[in-house]
C-alpha cells in the first residue's frame, strides 16, 4: 500500500492510500481538488497535472515523449511536472508528495 499526499492550490493537504491503478484514479476517487482526469487516464487532456517534489523525482521517473507532448500545452509546467494518470500506484510511491498544478 502507498500513502500519497496531495497539496492543492489552496494549500490544503490530503493523504490517501492506494494499492493499484494510477495516481490520477486515486485522486479522483478521493475528490482531490484540481485533479479532473477528463480523458479517463489515456494521456490526452492534462487535467491531472501535478508537480513532484524534486527530492522525490526518482520515485516517479521522467515523463515519456507522449506525456511531455501533453504537458507542453498545459500552464504552470516545471521540470518536475507529471501527468498523474501516467504514474502507476505501487508500494514504491509510499510517502510521495504531489502538488496539484491548478
C-alpha positions in Angstrom: 0.0 0.0 0.0 1.2 3.5 -0.8 0.3 6.7 1.1 0.3 9.7 -1.3 -0.1 13.3 -0.2 -1.7 15.8 -2.5 -1.2 19.6 -1.9 -3.9 21.6 -3.6 -3.8 25.2 -4.9 -5.4 26.5 -1.7 -2.6 24.9 0.3 -4.6 22.1 1.8 -3.1 18.7 2.1 -4.8 15.3 1.9 -3.1 11.9 2.2 -4.8 9.0 0.5 -3.9 5.3 0.3 -3.9 3.0 -2.7 -2.6 -0.3 -4.0 -3.4 -0.3 -7.7 -4.3 1.8 -10.7 -3.0 5.3 -11.5 -2.3 8.2 -9.1 -5.0 10.1 -11.1 -7.6 7.5 -10.4 -6.7 7.6 -6.7 -7.0 11.3 -6.7 -10.4 11.3 -8.5 -11.8 8.6 -6.2 -10.7 10.8 -3.2 -12.0 14.0 -4.7 -8.7 15.8 -4.8 -9.4 19.4 -5.8 -7.8 20.3 -9.2 -7.5 16.7 -10.5 -10.2 16.2 -13.0 -9.0 13.3 -15.2 -11.3 14.3 -18.0 -9.8 11.8 -20.5 -10.1 8.9 -18.1 -6.4 8.4 -17.9 -5.3 8.0 -21.5 -2.8 10.9 -21.5 -4.9 13.2 -23.8 -6.1 16.1 -21.7 -3.6 17.1 -18.9 -6.3 17.7 -16.3 -4.3 15.7 -13.9 -1.1 17.7 -13.9 1.0 17.6 -10.8 4.4 18.7 -9.6 6.6 16.1 -8.0 8.8 17.2 -5.1 12.3 17.5 -6.6 13.8 15.2 -4.0 11.2 12.5 -4.9 11.6 12.7 -8.6 13.3 9.3 -8.6 10.1 7.7 -7.3 8.1 8.6 -10.4 10.7 9.0 -13.0 10.6 11.3 -16.0 7.6 11.5 -18.4 7.8 9.7 -21.7 7.5 11.5 -25.1 3.7 11.4 -25.3 3.3 12.8 -21.8 5.9 15.5 -22.5 3.9 16.5 -25.6 0.7 16.9 -23.5 2.5 18.9 -20.8 3.7 21.4 -23.5 0.1 22.6 -23.8 -0.6 23.0 -20.1 0.1 26.0 -17.9 2.4 26.0 -14.9 4.7 23.3 -16.3 8.0 22.8 -14.5 10.9 20.4 -14.8 9.1 18.3 -12.2 5.8 18.1 -13.9 4.0 14.8 -14.5 0.5 13.7 -15.5 -0.8 11.7 -12.6 -2.6 9.4 -15.0 0.8 8.1 -16.1 2.1 7.3 -12.6 1.1 3.8 -11.5 0.4 3.3 -7.8 2.8 0.9 -6.1 4.4 0.5 -2.7 7.5 2.3 -4.1 5.4 5.5 -4.1 4.7 5.4 -0.3 5.3 8.8 1.1 5.1 10.6 -2.3 4.0 14.3 -2.1 2.5 15.9 -5.2 1.4 19.5 -5.7 -1.7 19.9 -7.9 -0.7 22.2 -10.7 -4.0 24.1 -10.8 
